[in-house]
Amino acid sequence: MSNFRVRCFKDGIWDERDLVEVTADSPEQAATLACGEPVRGGVGAIHELRAHVWQVSGEKPAKLTTPEFLFYAPSAK
C-alpha cells in the first residue's frame, strides 16, 4: 500500500476541502476512497474532473517529479 494526497472535484469544480491523505493500493482506489464516488482514469472533459491525486513518498520530491494522476466521473453506459 502507498500513501496518496487527494483533492476532490464535483463537476470539475474544486470542493474547497483540504487535501485528504489516504493509504491505498492504487491512485484510483485513493481517489474513490477520498471522494466517495467511483472514478475512471484516462482523459476527460474538465466538467467530468473528480480527483487530482499525488503519490506521497517518504521524502519530499521535486515538484516536477512528483507522480500525479487525474480521474474523471465514470462514463454513462
Backbone bond lengths (Angstrom), bond angles and torsions (degrees), N, CA, C in turn:
res aa  C-N    CA-C-N  psi(-1)  N-CA   C-N-CA  omega(-1)  CA-C   N-CA-C  phi
1 M - - - 1.459 - - 1.526 108.97 -
2 S 1.311 114.11 148.56 1.466 121.29 -179.25 1.521 109.70 -123.47
3 N 1.320 115.03 163.95 1.462 121.01 176.91 1.519 109.21 -99.82
4 F 1.332 115.41 140.48 1.457 122.20 -179.08 1.524 109.51 -135.79
5 R 1.326 115.97 152.54 1.461 122.34 169.29 1.521 106.47 -111.48
6 V 1.330 115.69 135.34 1.469 120.16 -174.20 1.524 110.08 -128.51
7 R 1.336 115.81 135.27 1.464 122.53 170.59 1.525 105.66 -113.93
8 C 1.332 116.93 126.38 1.466 121.35 -176.65 1.530 111.46 -97.81
9 F 1.318 115.18 150.74 1.455 123.90 178.94 1.522 109.08 -131.54
10 K 1.314 116.70 153.67 1.466 122.77 174.18 1.520 106.77 -125.72
11 D 1.314 116.27 114.35 1.465 121.69 -177.54 1.531 111.48 55.72
12 G 1.332 116.38 38.11 1.458 121.91 177.27 1.510 115.30 83.69
13 I 1.331 117.28 0.82 1.466 120.91 -178.83 1.527 109.06 -110.89
14 W 1.339 116.36 127.75 1.468 122.14 179.64 1.516 109.31 -56.02
15 D 1.333 116.11 135.62 1.469 120.51 -177.80 1.525 113.00 -80.23
16 E 1.338 117.84 2.90 1.469 126.09 176.36 1.525 114.15 67.18
17 R 1.336 117.28 10.02 1.461 119.39 173.92 1.524 108.64 -83.95
18 D 1.335 116.45 157.95 1.450 121.27 175.81 1.523 109.80 -65.60
19 L 1.332 116.22 161.83 1.460 120.44 173.78 1.514 109.32 -57.51
20 V 1.318 116.52 142.99 1.457 122.64 179.40 1.527 107.75 -107.63
21 E 1.338 117.47 131.11 1.469 121.25 175.23 1.518 108.28 -92.89
22 V 1.339 116.15 129.72 1.452 122.27 -175.31 1.528 109.12 -135.30
23 T 1.327 116.32 140.81 1.459 121.62 170.31 1.521 106.92 -101.80
24 A 1.341 116.01 123.47 1.468 120.24 -175.33 1.525 109.70 -150.89
25 D 1.339 114.89 169.02 1.464 121.07 178.29 1.521 112.77 -78.52
26 S 1.330 117.79 -24.34 1.463 121.35 -176.88 1.528 109.25 -151.55
27 P 1.339 117.11 161.73 1.464 119.46 175.31 1.529 112.60 -59.97
28 E 1.340 116.58 -36.92 1.466 120.40 179.33 1.530 110.91 -63.71
29 Q 1.333 117.00 -43.11 1.454 120.27 178.21 1.527 110.43 -64.58
30 A 1.323 117.54 -39.01 1.466 121.38 177.97 1.529 110.76 -60.85
31 A 1.343 116.99 -42.83 1.465 121.16 178.93 1.524 111.21 -62.84
32 T 1.321 116.43 -43.61 1.462 120.96 179.93 1.525 111.15 -64.38
33 L 1.337 116.89 -43.56 1.462 120.66 179.77 1.523 111.54 -64.68
34 A 1.326 117.29 -45.22 1.466 121.07 -174.96 1.524 112.44 -72.60
35 C 1.327 116.77 -38.86 1.464 120.49 -174.47 1.523 113.19 -94.74
36 G 1.334 116.88 -14.77 1.462 120.74 175.03 1.510 114.85 76.29
37 E 1.320 117.72 13.87 1.459 121.15 179.84 1.521 108.88 -139.90
38 P 1.329 117.94 153.89 1.463 119.67 177.25 1.525 110.82 -66.20
39 V 1.322 116.11 153.19 1.461 122.22 179.98 1.528 109.83 -135.25
40 R 1.323 115.54 167.86 1.465 121.21 172.13 1.521 108.27 -135.50
41 G 1.316 115.70 147.14 1.454 121.38 176.28 1.511 110.08 -86.26
42 G 1.310 116.11 -171.14 1.457 121.00 179.33 1.508 110.95 96.01
43 V 1.310 115.83 -146.99 1.460 120.87 -179.85 1.517 109.37 -111.69
44 G 1.315 115.00 156.31 1.453 119.67 179.73 1.513 110.46 -163.90
45 A 1.300 115.62 172.59 1.463 122.06 177.90 1.527 109.06 -80.14
46 I 1.320 116.34 154.89 1.465 121.00 -177.38 1.533 111.01 -58.42
47 H 1.327 118.99 -35.10 1.472 120.41 -179.23 1.533 112.27 -71.37
48 E 1.347 117.04 -10.28 1.463 121.30 176.80 1.525 112.71 -95.20
49 L 1.345 117.02 -7.19 1.466 120.80 -175.89 1.517 110.99 -58.88
50 R 1.340 116.33 129.33 1.454 121.20 -178.22 1.529 112.12 -120.76
51 A 1.362 118.88 -32.47 1.465 119.60 -176.70 1.521 112.06 -154.50
52 H 1.327 115.28 142.64 1.463 123.45 171.86 1.524 104.42 -117.33
53 V 1.324 116.27 122.23 1.466 121.74 -171.87 1.524 110.03 -121.94
54 W 1.338 116.04 134.83 1.459 122.60 174.81 1.517 108.84 -118.27
55 Q 1.317 116.70 135.29 1.460 120.29 174.61 1.521 107.90 -82.28
56 V 1.328 116.39 136.08 1.453 122.41 -177.71 1.516 108.68 -106.94
57 S 1.319 116.20 130.03 1.460 119.65 175.41 1.520 108.10 -109.19
58 G 1.310 116.93 175.63 1.457 121.81 -178.63 1.509 113.37 -65.50
59 E 1.326 117.08 -25.77 1.460 120.27 179.59 1.519 109.48 -116.85
60 K 1.308 116.17 160.35 1.463 119.74 -177.30 1.531 109.66 -80.06
61 P 1.340 117.61 111.17 1.466 120.17 -179.21 1.524 111.69 -79.92
62 A 1.309 116.36 162.48 1.462 120.98 173.94 1.525 108.53 -63.69
63 K 1.328 116.99 145.18 1.465 120.79 -175.36 1.521 113.13 -54.19
64 L 1.318 118.35 -42.42 1.457 120.01 -174.76 1.525 113.32 -78.19
65 T 1.329 117.88 -6.72 1.461 119.58 -179.97 1.524 112.68 -110.07
66 T 1.321 118.10 -0.19 1.455 121.09 179.33 1.524 109.67 -70.10
67 P 1.333 118.13 122.13 1.474 118.12 177.13 1.526 110.54 -62.99
68 E 1.330 115.91 129.10 1.463 120.01 177.83 1.516 110.17 -138.28
69 F 1.331 114.71 155.13 1.461 121.57 -172.19 1.523 109.47 -140.20
70 L 1.335 116.86 146.77 1.463 122.68 173.12 1.519 108.44 -114.18
71 F 1.324 115.41 140.20 1.469 120.80 177.72 1.516 109.14 -130.39
72 Y 1.329 114.83 148.95 1.453 122.44 -173.89 1.520 111.11 -123.19
73 A 1.332 115.44 167.34 1.458 120.97 175.55 1.519 108.51 -63.26
74 P 1.336 117.72 142.87 1.472 119.95 178.29 1.522 111.43 -59.21
75 S 1.309 115.92 146.86 1.468 120.69 177.27 1.518 110.34 -68.57
76 A 1.315 115.47 144.89 1.467 120.00 175.80 1.520 108.64 -69.31
77 K 1.324 116.28 139.65 1.468 120.26 -178.02 1.494 111.79 -91.69
